[in-house]
Amino acid sequence: MDVILVPLFQVLLAVLNIYEFIVIAAVIMSWLFHFNIINYSQQFVRMIWEVVSKLTEPLLSRIRQFLPDMGGIDISPIVLLLLVFFLQSVIHQIMYKLV
């Protein structure tokens, strides 16, 4: 059983690591849009933003429903990253118990 579960958990950890970078990229891109450093009208930028927002926005919008209004400050990416870190920790603990 360990032969199947450990590689599966390693793949899940890799996916969560990639998702961390995608969330961070979404935050940085939103800052760059806000301060007019990058322009949404450029096709390459728009393509990257659409992919990043399609991957992050479903979870971020659900988290925003539960968070109180912070006066223009969006802490939902922080909550999402904390959830990802929690899942990674749980997976690590399960892996160590299996091995």
N, C-alpha and C positions, 0 to 999 in steps of 0.2 A: 504493500500500500504506500509505503514511503517513497517508492520509486516513482510513483505518479504524482503524489501530493507535493513533494518538495519542489520539483520543477514547475508545477502549476503555481505554487506560491511565489516562486522566483519570477515568473512571468507577470503575475499580478503586481509584485513590487516594482518591476521595470515599468509597467503601464502607469502605476501611481507616480513614479519618479518623472516620467514624461509629462504627466498631467500637471505636476507641480510647476514645471517650466512653462506650460501653456497658460496656467493661471497667472504666473508672474509676467509673462509676455502680454497678456490681456491688460493687466494693471499698467504696465509701462506704456503700452500703446495708447491707452486712454489718457494718460498724463501727456503724452506727446501730442495727441490730438487737441487736448485742452489748451496747451500752451502754444499751439500753432507751429510746432517744430516739424511735424509731418502733415501732409495734406491728404485728406480722404479721397480727393478727386483723382489721385494717381492710381492707375489700374493695379499695379503690384501691391501697393499698400492696402487698397480696398479688398483685394483677394485674400491677403493674409488676415486682415481684420475680420472678414466674414467667416473664415475657417476658425479663427480663435474664438470669436463670439459664439459661433454655433456649438463649440465644444464646452464653453464655460457658462454661457448665459442661462441654460435650463436649470443648472444647480444654483447659480447665483440668484436667480429670480425667486426660487423657492426659499432660499436663506433670507432674502430681503423681506419676505412676507412675515417672518418671525422677529426680525430686528426692529427696535424702536427707531423713530426718526431722529437722526443725529445732526440735523441741520446742514445737510449737504455733504456730509462725510459718509462715504460708503465703506463700511468695514466688512461687508460680506465676503470679499476675497480673503481676508484674514481668517474668518470663520471657516471658509472652505479649505484653506491650507491647513488649519488646525485639525479639521476632520480627516484630511488626507494623511497628516502625520500620525493621527490616532490609528487609522487603518493600517498604516505601515508598521506601527508598533505592535498591534495585535497580530498581524501576519508573522512578524519576526518571532513573537512569543510562541505562536503555534508551531512554527518551523523548529524552534529550539526544543520543544517538547517532543516533536516527532523524531528528531535525530538523536 
